[in-house]
Amino acid sequence: MFNLPNILALFRIALAPLMLWFLVDRENIIFSSWHPTWLDYFAGLIFVIASVTDFFDGYIARSWNQMTKLGAILDPLADKMLILAGFLGLMVIDRASAWAVFLILSREFFITGLRVVAADEGRNVASTMIGKIKTVVQMIAIGFLLMNWPYATQLLWLAVILTLYSGYEYLRDYYKD
């Protein structure tokens, strides 16, 4: 049950609110003497560490044959919490469009609901390649927005387009069967 991939997913779950804290609680007495750029750097470091664990927990689970039901729940939950923390924090510090965040999070909640309904029907709504690309682009966009790098906003809107298209693919595949 608590194998290495699941521990990595739990670690990622713990990192999500920590990253959010660095982004939204900038007036906290702990951070009062810190320049906001350092808060961005720490949030970015936390995000990179969490993103790397996302790769490794899946890789280890598959290659070591340690896939579990708990892992099937924890991994997507950790992904959603990390994306949620990143985009909400960036929206609060005015680096991400509220509309972009709304569209991305609405799709994430919708697809999660669709998967629950599909599971109740005994069907599996598997991840698509565009869904995996969408996740990578979302993570890159969050990284660029955290660091306030050029083209961050364009990457965010590319992530929105891929997010909505992958949502369409999930819906299409659900009704195809």
ABEGO torsion letter per residue (X at the ends): XBBAAAAAAAAAAAAAAAAAAAAAAAABAAAAABBAAAAAAAAAAAAAAAAAAAAAAAAAAAAAGABBAAAAAAAAAAAAAAAAAAAAAAAAAGABBAAAAAAAAAAAAAAAAAAAAAAAAGBBBBBBAAAAAAAAAAAAAAAAAAAGBBGAAAAAAAAAAAAAAAAAAAAAAAAAX
